[in-house]
């Protein structure tokens, strides 16, 4: 897993080196469309490039935010148009049933704005939050607005860190990756716990 992420990270860096601001935009589209390209790598590298004068900090941040929003919309529509059908057909294998659709729709109706906003600032989770929002049919305009607002602090902070660190930007990335892995692990454990509870309930 670590080697795969390292390979994807290297691809992201090469994309930025080859295409500049456009590479940041494309990389962040992919990251928000559920392709696990670490946004930390993209934005830190973009900020470091801005420190050399090859692009500006403002360009880096705007490209990152714009890419995030476009990628989020793509993932949202994948969830809205096909996610529900897939879960209805294959959800039984992960103990997902019709009542869970109702629960997720109620959740996003009540907490969708804050869920999307805060999830956009969490490593790993931010990559996939748009998919369940689409499946739950969260109102599209609210989804776009809070995705946009949630992307701003994340991209500004990482771009600024990369800008300040310059060529040493990869040093902070070494600390961010373990945090991302830890959050991914916690998410997986919570998912397993939820599945086990559902299975026990079904047996009873």
TAVENHU-V15375 format. One record per pair of residues at least 4 apart in sequence whose C-alpha atoms are under 7 Angstrom apart, sorted by the first residue. I is the first residue (numbers start at 1). GAP is how many residues later the second one is. D is the distance in whole Angstrom. If there is no record, write none. Layout:
I,GAP,D
I,GAP,D
This chain:
1,4,6
2,4,6
3,4,6
4,4,6
5,4,6
6,4,6
7,4,6
8,4,6
8,29,6
9,4,6
9,28,6
9,29,7
9,32,6
10,4,6
11,4,6
12,4,6
12,15,6
12,30,6
13,4,6
13,29,7
13,32,7
14,4,6
15,4,6
15,8,5
16,4,5
16,5,7
16,7,4
16,8,6
19,4,5
20,4,7
21,4,6
21,38,7
21,39,6
21,42,6
22,4,6
23,4,6
24,4,6
24,18,6
24,22,7
24,39,6
24,40,6
25,4,6
25,38,5
25,39,6
25,41,7
25,42,5
26,4,6
26,41,6
27,4,6
27,15,7
28,4,6
28,11,7
28,36,6
28,39,5
28,40,5
29,4,6
29,38,4
29,39,5
29,41,6
29,42,4
30,4,7
30,5,5
30,7,7
30,41,6
31,4,5
31,5,6
31,6,5
31,7,7
31,8,7
31,96,6
32,36,5
32,39,5
32,40,5
32,95,5
33,38,5
33,39,6
33,41,6
33,42,5
33,94,7
34,41,7
34,93,5
34,94,5
36,91,7
38,4,7
39,4,6
40,4,6
40,118,7
40,133,7
41,4,6
41,132,7
42,4,6
43,4,6
43,112,7
43,115,6
43,116,5
44,4,6
44,114,6
44,115,5
44,117,7
44,118,4
44,125,6
45,4,6
45,117,6
45,124,7
46,4,6
46,14,6
46,113,6
46,116,7
47,4,6
47,10,6
47,13,7
47,112,4
47,113,6
47,114,7
47,115,4
47,116,4
48,4,7
48,114,5
48,115,5
48,117,7
48,118,4
48,119,6
48,121,6
49,4,7
49,5,6
49,6,6
50,4,6
50,5,5
50,6,5
50,7,5
50,113,6
51,112,5
51,115,6
55,4,7
56,4,6
57,4,6
57,102,7
58,4,6
59,4,6
60,4,6
60,99,7
61,4,6
61,94,6
61,95,6
61,98,6
62,4,6
63,4,6
64,4,6
64,91,6
65,4,6
65,86,6
65,87,6
65,90,7
66,4,6
67,4,6
68,4,6
68,83,7
69,4,6
69,75,7
69,78,7
69,79,6
70,4,6
71,4,6
72,4,6
72,58,6
73,4,6
74,4,6
75,4,6
75,55,6
75,56,5
76,4,6
76,54,5
76,55,5
76,57,6
76,58,4
77,4,6
77,57,6
78,4,6
78,5,6
78,53,7
79,4,4
79,5,7
79,52,5
79,53,6
79,55,4
79,56,5
80,4,7
80,54,4
80,55,5
80,57,6
82,4,6
83,4,6
83,52,6
84,4,6
84,51,6
85,4,6
86,4,6
87,4,4
91,4,6
91,5,5
91,6,6
92,4,5
92,5,6
94,101,7
95,100,7
95,103,7
95,104,7
96,4,6
98,4,7
99,4,6
100,4,6
101,4,6
101,35,7
102,4,6
103,4,6
104,4,6
104,32,6
105,4,6
105,31,5
105,32,7
106,4,6
107,4,6
107,5,7
108,4,4
108,25,7
108,28,7
108,30,6
109,29,6
111,4,6
112,4,6
112,26,7
113,4,6
113,29,7
113,30,7
113,33,6
114,4,6
115,4,6
116,4,6
116,13,7
116,30,6
116,31,6
117,29,5
117,30,6
117,32,7
117,33,4
118,4,7
118,32,6
119,6,6
119,7,5
119,10,7
120,6,4
120,27,7
120,30,5
120,31,6
121,5,6
121,29,6
121,30,7
121,33,6
122,4,6
123,57,5
124,56,6
124,60,6
125,4,6
129,4,7
130,4,6
131,4,6
132,4,6
133,4,6
133,5,5
134,4,6
138,5,7
139,4,6
140,4,6
141,4,6
142,4,6
143,4,6
144,4,6
145,4,6
146,4,6
147,4,6
148,4,7
151,4,6
152,4,6
153,4,6
154,4,6
155,4,6
156,4,6
157,4,6
158,4,6
159,4,6
160,4,6
161,4,6
162,4,6
162,7,5
165,4,5
169,4,7
170,4,7
172,4,6
173,4,6
175,4,7
176,4,6
177,4,6
178,4,6
179,4,6
180,4,6
181,4,6
182,4,6
183,4,6
184,4,6
185,4,6
186,4,6
187,4,6
188,4,6
189,4,6
190,4,6
191,4,6
192,4,6
193,4,6
194,4,6
195,4,6
196,4,6
197,4,6
198,4,6
199,4,6
200,4,6
